[in-house]
């Protein structure tokens, strides 16, 4: 494996970075630490995230000597910002920062403040991101959990329930209309123990799902057109799971576990073309130039490039043989690929043109499980164990930590992290569909 130095752009943790945006303010208290550094250093634990009507909170960490004052210089219109009294924590002083209200732009706002101590002053801008939260109410009205989100050409979102969901969730997708804020169940003619395992919207407007089934025709592909007409296609798969449905202009690709293959189905002719793979193939994704990529793991972990025209493969070995678990393979607009090494909880970027691999630096204790890349190359990383998102912008010098939605103080997501064609970030948490405004 060719491993480069840590990314110098967008790869160091610094939640206190962000754009300076005008507005209004308040003040904090003062305190004196028994011992403290001579210099004045200030940082914020994470961005301020307004999720629905929930106030946003973060903690300022200040290393300084002498009495301390925090002044809010600017905040986005419509935002009320308050600070708490400093609390000693070793040689640092911790100050709570809270914001509430509504802002017009959820992607560019910030709170600018000045910290003064020991005759020194420094200015810091804490980013503010506003999210809308939509309770997912469909079918029986039970809380809806989401394991996958994809986008249709018209702007709607398709939500998929986990394979462990009840019968209604396993047999349907849910369509969310952002303009109307409505949720609709979409059926695919399934029954019994059949389960939708992946979904995609094809260039011709049809929806495709892979279905795990123990019926006589085995696991199948199912399509649904804009009029709601459903067609079922036997693709020679046994009752084991097929997954990662990926439509291209003339074929529909998928993976199959037990038989260790990647396959392509031609809807016009009914022909299925199979490509044998070593070990399990997962995370099939369409990359730049129409190239397909997938991961394999266990004995010889790798990312595999597959030319859909010739079937030729290119192997990019990753991680440690017999140990590493590459997953969440995601294509970026610049032609590179992002992936998670699940065993170590690390995020890597792979350039298939050179084989170069670089690691994203995340906060200590992060356990990412979701990746999504925006059209401008911004990477979003989901960490359900910490109820946080991490954002790495191309060309930047830091990553940003963004709180996710919690449920009674416990981590509840993000799940099914996705970024739409317009750059909006979406995820599910605590039965709510959350979107960066």
C-alpha positions as CSV (number, residue, x, y, z in Angstrom):
1,X,0.0,0.0,0.0
2,X,1.3,3.4,-0.9
3,X,0.4,5.7,2.1
4,X,0.9,9.5,1.8
5,X,1.3,11.9,4.7
6,X,-1.9,13.0,6.4
7,X,-4.0,15.2,4.3
8,X,-2.9,18.8,4.7
9,X,-6.2,20.1,3.4
10,X,-9.4,19.5,5.3
11,X,-8.0,16.8,7.6
12,X,-7.1,18.3,11.0
13,X,-9.7,18.7,13.8
14,X,-10.6,22.4,14.6
15,X,-14.2,22.9,15.3
16,X,-13.6,26.6,15.9
17,X,-13.0,27.5,12.2
18,X,-15.6,29.0,9.9
19,X,-16.9,32.1,8.1
20,X,-17.3,35.4,10.0
21,X,-20.9,36.5,9.6
22,X,-22.4,39.7,11.0
23,X,-24.8,40.1,13.9
24,X,-25.6,40.7,17.7
25,X,-24.4,39.6,21.1
26,X,-24.0,39.2,25.0
27,X,-21.3,38.7,27.6
28,X,-19.8,36.0,29.8
29,X,-18.4,36.0,33.3
30,X,-14.9,36.0,34.7
31,X,-12.7,33.7,36.8
32,X,-9.1,33.1,37.7
33,X,-7.3,29.7,37.4
34,X,-4.7,28.8,40.0
35,X,-2.2,28.1,37.3
36,X,-2.5,28.7,33.5
37,X,-0.4,29.3,30.4
38,X,0.9,32.7,29.8
39,X,-0.6,32.9,26.3
40,X,-4.3,33.2,25.4
41,X,-5.7,30.3,23.5
42,X,-9.4,29.7,22.7
43,X,-11.2,26.9,20.8
44,X,-14.7,25.5,20.5
45,X,-15.5,21.8,20.9
46,X,-17.9,21.8,18.0
47,X,-20.1,23.9,15.7
48,X,-23.4,25.3,16.9
49,X,-26.1,23.1,15.3
50,X,-29.7,24.3,15.3
51,X,-31.8,21.2,14.7
52,X,-35.5,22.2,14.5
53,X,-36.4,24.2,17.6
54,X,-33.7,22.7,19.7
55,X,-31.1,25.3,21.0
56,X,-27.6,24.8,19.8
57,X,-24.7,24.4,22.4
58,X,-21.0,24.1,22.4
59,X,-18.2,24.6,24.9
60,X,-15.4,27.2,24.6
61,X,-12.0,26.1,26.0
62,X,-9.8,29.0,27.1
63,X,-6.2,28.8,28.3
64,X,-5.3,32.1,29.9
65,X,-4.2,33.9,33.0
66,X,-6.2,36.6,34.8
67,X,-9.8,37.6,34.8
68,X,-11.7,36.4,31.7
69,X,-14.4,38.2,29.7
70,X,-16.3,36.9,26.6
71,X,-18.1,39.4,24.4
72,X,-20.4,38.3,21.5
73,X,-19.5,40.7,18.7
74,X,-21.6,39.3,15.9
75,X,-24.3,36.7,15.3
76,X,-26.6,35.9,12.4
77,X,-29.9,37.9,12.4
78,X,-32.6,36.0,14.3
79,X,-30.1,34.3,16.6
80,X,-29.9,34.8,20.3
81,X,-26.6,33.9,21.8
82,X,-25.7,33.5,25.5
83,X,-22.6,32.4,27.5
84,X,-22.3,30.8,30.9
85,X,-19.8,31.5,33.7
86,X,-16.3,30.0,33.3
87,X,-15.7,26.7,35.0
88,X,-12.2,25.5,35.9
89,X,-11.0,22.2,34.3
90,X,-7.3,21.8,35.0
91,X,-5.5,24.7,33.5
92,X,-8.4,25.5,31.2
93,X,-11.6,27.5,31.7
94,X,-14.7,26.0,30.1
95,X,-17.5,28.4,29.0
96,X,-20.9,27.1,27.6
97,X,-22.1,28.9,24.5
98,X,-25.7,28.6,23.5
99,X,-27.7,29.8,20.5
100,X,-31.3,29.7,19.6
101,X,-33.7,31.1,17.0
102,X,-33.9,30.9,13.2
103,X,-31.4,32.0,10.6
104,X,-31.9,32.5,6.9
105,X,-28.9,30.4,5.7
106,X,-28.0,27.2,7.5
107,X,-24.7,26.7,5.7
108,X,-22.8,30.0,6.1
109,X,-23.7,31.6,9.4
110,X,-21.4,32.1,12.4
111,X,-21.1,33.7,15.9
112,X,-18.0,35.9,16.3
113,X,-16.8,36.6,19.8
114,X,-13.9,38.2,21.6
115,X,-12.2,36.7,24.6
116,X,-10.1,39.0,26.8
117,X,-7.9,37.8,29.7
118,X,-4.7,39.1,31.3
119,X,-4.6,42.1,29.1
120,X,-4.7,40.0,25.9
121,X,-7.6,39.6,23.4
122,X,-8.4,37.1,20.7
123,X,-11.3,36.8,18.3
124,X,-13.0,33.5,17.3
125,X,-15.8,32.6,14.9
126,X,-17.9,29.6,15.8
127,X,-19.9,28.2,12.7
128,X,-23.7,27.9,13.1
129,X,-25.5,25.3,10.9
130,X,-29.3,25.1,10.8
131,X,-31.1,21.8,10.2
132,X,-34.8,21.1,9.6
133,X,-36.2,18.0,11.3
134,X,-39.2,16.2,9.8
135,X,-40.8,13.4,11.9
136,X,-41.2,10.3,9.6
137,X,-44.9,9.3,9.8
138,X,-45.9,6.6,7.4
139,X,-48.0,3.5,7.3
140,X,-48.8,2.2,10.8
141,X,-47.3,5.3,12.4
142,X,-44.6,3.3,14.2
143,X,-41.2,5.1,14.5
144,X,-39.4,4.8,11.2
145,X,-35.7,4.0,11.2
146,X,-33.7,4.5,7.9
147,X,-30.7,2.5,6.6
148,X,-30.4,4.1,3.2
149,X,-31.3,7.4,1.3
150,X,-31.1,8.0,-2.4
151,X,-32.4,10.9,-4.6
152,X,-34.7,11.0,-7.6
153,X,-34.3,13.4,-10.5
154,X,-37.3,15.4,-9.5
155,X,-35.9,16.2,-6.1
156,X,-37.7,13.6,-3.9
157,X,-35.8,11.3,-1.5
158,X,-36.2,7.6,-1.3
159,X,-35.8,6.1,2.2
160,X,-35.2,2.4,3.0
161,X,-35.8,0.7,6.3
162,X,-33.3,-1.7,7.8
163,X,-33.5,-5.4,6.9
164,X,-34.5,-6.1,10.5
165,X,-37.6,-3.8,10.2
166,X,-41.2,-5.1,10.4
167,X,-43.0,-6.4,7.3
168,X,-44.2,-3.0,6.1
169,X,-40.8,-1.5,6.3
170,X,-39.1,-4.5,4.5
171,X,-41.6,-4.4,1.6
172,X,-41.7,-0.7,0.9
173,X,-39.6,2.4,0.3
174,X,-40.7,5.7,1.6
175,X,-40.7,8.8,-0.7
176,X,-40.2,12.2,0.9
177,X,-41.3,15.3,-1.0
178,X,-39.2,18.2,0.3
179,X,-41.5,20.8,-1.2
180,X,-44.7,19.4,0.4
181,X,-43.0,17.8,3.5
182,X,-45.0,14.6,2.8
183,X,-44.1,11.0,3.2
184,X,-45.6,8.3,0.9
185,X,-45.2,4.5,1.0
186,X,-44.1,2.9,-2.3
187,X,-44.9,-0.8,-2.8
188,X,-43.0,-3.3,-4.9
189,X,-45.4,-6.3,-4.8
190,X,-43.5,-8.1,-2.1
191,X,-44.8,-10.5,0.6
192,X,-43.8,-12.7,3.4
193,X,-40.2,-12.7,4.4
194,X,-39.0,-10.8,1.3
195,X,-36.8,-7.9,2.1
196,X,-35.6,-4.9,0.2
197,X,-31.8,-4.7,0.6
198,X,-30.8,-1.7,-1.6
199,X,-32.5,0.9,-3.8
200,X,-31.6,3.2,-6.7
201,X,-33.2,5.6,-9.2
202,X,-32.2,4.8,-12.8
203,X,-31.4,7.5,-15.5
204,X,-34.7,6.6,-17.2
205,X,-36.7,7.4,-14.0
206,X,-37.4,3.8,-12.9
207,X,-36.8,2.8,-9.4
208,X,-34.8,-0.4,-8.8
209,X,-34.5,-2.5,-5.6
210,X,-32.7,-5.7,-4.8
211,X,-34.8,-8.2,-2.9
212,X,-33.7,-11.0,-0.7
213,X,-36.2,-13.8,-1.1
214,X,-36.5,-17.5,-0.3
215,X,-39.2,-18.0,-3.0
216,X,-38.7,-20.3,-6.0
217,X,-37.1,-17.6,-8.1
218,X,-34.6,-16.7,-5.4
219,X,-33.4,-13.2,-4.7
220,X,-34.6,-10.9,-7.5
221,X,-34.4,-7.4,-9.0
222,X,-37.7,-5.4,-9.0
223,X,-38.4,-2.2,-10.9
224,X,-41.2,0.4,-10.4
225,X,-41.9,3.0,-13.1
226,X,-43.4,6.5,-12.6
227,X,-46.9,5.1,-13.0
228,X,-46.4,2.6,-10.2
229,X,-46.1,-0.5,-12.5
230,X,-43.9,-3.1,-10.9
231,X,-41.9,-5.8,-12.7
232,X,-40.0,-8.7,-11.1
233,X,-36.9,-10.1,-12.7
234,X,-35.3,-13.4,-11.8
235,X,-31.5,-12.9,-12.1
236,X,-30.2,-16.4,-11.3
237,X,-29.6,-15.5,-7.7
238,X,-30.2,-18.0,-4.9
239,X,-31.9,-17.2,-1.7
240,X,-28.9,-15.4,-0.3
241,X,-28.6,-11.6,-0.2
242,X,-28.1,-9.5,-3.3
243,X,-27.2,-5.9,-2.7
244,X,-25.7,-2.6,-3.9
245,X,-28.1,-2.1,-6.9
246,X,-26.4,0.3,-9.3
247,X,-28.1,1.3,-12.6
248,X,-26.1,2.6,-15.6
249,X,-27.4,3.7,-18.9
250,X,-28.2,0.2,-20.2
251,X,-27.7,-2.2,-17.3
252,X,-28.4,-2.7,-13.6
253,X,-25.5,-3.9,-11.6
254,X,-25.6,-5.7,-8.2
255,X,-23.5,-7.9,-5.9
256,X,-24.2,-11.4,-4.5
257,X,-22.7,-12.8,-1.3
258,X,-22.6,-16.6,-1.3
259,X,-21.6,-16.9,-5.0
260,X,-19.0,-14.1,-4.7
261,X,-19.9,-12.2,-7.8
262,X,-20.7,-8.9,-9.3
263,X,-23.4,-9.2,-11.9
264,X,-25.1,-7.0,-14.6
265,X,-28.7,-7.3,-15.7
266,X,-29.8,-6.0,-19.1
267,X,-33.5,-5.1,-18.8
268,X,-34.0,-5.1,-22.6
269,X,-32.7,-8.6,-23.2
270,X,-33.1,-10.2,-19.8
271,X,-29.4,-11.3,-20.0
272,X,-27.3,-11.5,-16.8
273,X,-23.5,-11.2,-17.1
274,X,-21.5,-12.4,-14.0
275,X,-18.0,-11.4,-12.9
276,X,-16.4,-13.7,-10.4
277,X,-14.7,-12.0,-7.4
278,X,-12.4,-13.2,-4.6
279,X,-14.2,-13.3,-1.3
280,X,-17.2,-11.0,-0.6
281,X,-18.0,-8.1,-2.8
282,X,-19.6,-5.2,-1.1
283,X,-20.3,-1.4,-1.5
284,X,-20.6,-1.4,-5.3
285,X,-20.5,2.2,-6.5
286,X,-20.2,4.1,-9.7
287,X,-17.1,6.3,-10.0
288,X,-15.8,8.9,-12.4
289,X,-15.9,8.0,-16.1
290,X,-18.4,5.2,-15.6
291,X,-15.9,3.0,-13.8
292,X,-17.3,0.6,-11.1
293,X,-15.7,0.0,-7.8
294,X,-16.4,-2.4,-4.9
295,X,-14.7,-3.5,-1.7
296,X,-13.6,-7.0,-0.5
297,X,-12.4,-7.9,2.9
298,X,-11.0,-10.5,5.3
299,X,-8.0,-12.4,3.8
300,X,-7.0,-9.8,1.2
301,X,-8.8,-6.5,1.8
302,X,-8.9,-4.3,-1.2
303,X,-10.9,-1.8,-3.4
304,X,-11.5,-3.3,-6.8
305,X,-12.0,-1.2,-10.0
306,X,-14.2,-2.9,-12.6
307,X,-14.4,-1.7,-16.2
308,X,-18.1,-2.3,-17.1
309,X,-17.2,-2.6,-20.8
310,X,-14.4,-5.2,-20.6
311,X,-14.8,-6.8,-17.2
312,X,-11.1,-6.0,-16.5
313,X,-10.4,-5.4,-12.8
314,X,-7.7,-3.4,-11.0
315,X,-6.9,-4.2,-7.4
316,X,-6.0,-1.6,-4.8
317,X,-4.9,-3.3,-1.6
318,X,-5.9,-1.5,1.6
319,X,-5.4,-2.1,5.3
320,X,-3.9,-5.2,6.9
321,X,-4.5,-8.7,5.3
322,X,-6.8,-10.8,7.4
323,X,-7.9,-7.9,9.6
324,X,-9.1,-4.8,7.7
325,X,-12.8,-4.3,6.8
326,X,-13.1,-1.6,4.1
327,X,-16.7,-0.4,3.8
328,X,-18.9,2.6,2.9
329,X,-17.1,3.1,-0.4
330,X,-18.0,6.5,-1.8
331,X,-17.0,8.2,-5.0
332,X,-15.9,11.9,-5.0
333,X,-16.3,14.4,-7.9
334,X,-12.5,14.7,-8.3
335,X,-12.2,11.0,-9.2
336,X,-11.0,9.7,-5.9
337,X,-12.8,7.4,-3.5
338,X,-13.5,7.6,0.2
339,X,-13.9,4.6,2.5
340,X,-14.0,3.6,6.1
341,X,-11.7,0.9,7.6
342,X,-14.3,-0.4,10.1
343,X,-11.8,-2.4,12.3
344,X,-9.8,0.8,13.2
345,X,-12.6,3.3,12.7
346,X,-10.5,5.3,10.3
347,X,-11.4,7.2,7.1
348,X,-9.2,7.0,4.0
349,X,-9.1,8.6,0.6
350,X,-7.9,6.5,-2.4
351,X,-6.8,7.9,-5.8
352,X,-7.3,5.1,-8.3
353,X,-5.2,6.9,-10.9
354,X,-2.1,6.7,-8.7
355,X,-3.0,4.2,-5.9
356,X,-2.2,7.0,-3.4
357,X,-4.0,6.5,0.0
358,X,-4.3,9.3,2.6
359,X,-6.0,9.2,6.0
360,X,-8.5,11.7,7.4
361,X,-7.7,12.8,10.9
362,X,-10.8,12.6,13.1
363,X,-11.3,13.4,16.8
364,X,-10.2,10.9,19.4
365,X,-12.8,8.2,20.0
366,X,-14.6,8.8,16.7
367,X,-16.2,5.6,15.2
368,X,-17.5,6.6,11.7
369,X,-19.9,4.4,9.9
370,X,-21.4,6.7,7.2
371,X,-19.8,8.8,4.4
372,X,-21.3,11.2,1.8
373,X,-19.6,13.6,-0.6
374,X,-21.2,16.8,-1.8
375,X,-21.0,18.0,-5.5
376,X,-18.3,20.5,-4.4
377,X,-16.1,17.8,-2.9
378,X,-17.0,18.4,0.7
379,X,-16.9,15.2,2.7
380,X,-19.4,14.4,5.5
381,X,-18.7,11.7,8.0
382,X,-21.4,10.2,10.2
383,X,-20.6,8.9,13.7
384,X,-23.7,7.4,15.4
385,X,-21.7,6.4,18.5
386,X,-21.0,10.0,19.3
387,X,-24.2,11.5,17.6
388,X,-21.9,13.7,15.5
389,X,-21.1,14.7,11.9
390,X,-17.6,15.6,10.8
391,X,-17.2,17.9,7.8
392,X,-14.0,18.2,5.7
393,X,-14.0,20.8,3.0
394,X,-11.7,20.6,0.0
395,X,-8.8,23.0,0.2
396,X,-9.4,23.7,3.9
397,X,-7.1,23.2,6.8
398,X,-9.4,21.6,9.3
399,X,-12.5,19.4,9.9
400,X,-15.6,20.6,11.6
401,X,-17.4,18.7,14.3
402,X,-21.2,19.1,14.1
403,X,-23.7,17.7,16.7
404,X,-26.4,15.4,15.4
405,X,-29.9,14.8,16.9
406,X,-30.1,12.9,20.1
407,X,-33.0,11.1,21.8
408,X,-33.4,11.9,25.5
409,X,-29.7,12.7,25.6
410,X,-28.6,9.5,24.0
411,X,-27.0,9.1,20.6
412,X,-29.7,8.5,17.9
413,X,-27.9,8.9,14.6
414,X,-26.9,10.0,12.1
415,X,-28.1,7.1,10.0
416,X,-28.3,6.9,6.2
417,X,-26.2,9.9,5.7
418,X,-26.6,11.3,2.2
419,X,-25.9,14.5,0.2
420,X,-28.3,15.6,-2.6
421,X,-27.4,17.1,-6.0
422,X,-27.9,20.6,-4.5
423,X,-25.4,20.0,-1.7
424,X,-28.0,19.6,1.1
425,X,-27.0,17.1,3.8
426,X,-29.7,14.5,4.9
427,X,-29.8,11.9,7.6
428,X,-32.2,10.1,9.9
429,X,-32.0,10.2,13.7
430,X,-34.6,9.3,16.3
431,X,-37.2,8.7,13.7
432,X,-36.8,12.1,12.1
433,X,-35.5,13.0,8.7
434,X,-33.0,15.9,9.2
435,X,-31.7,18.2,6.5
436,X,-29.1,21.0,6.5
437,X,-31.0,24.1,5.4
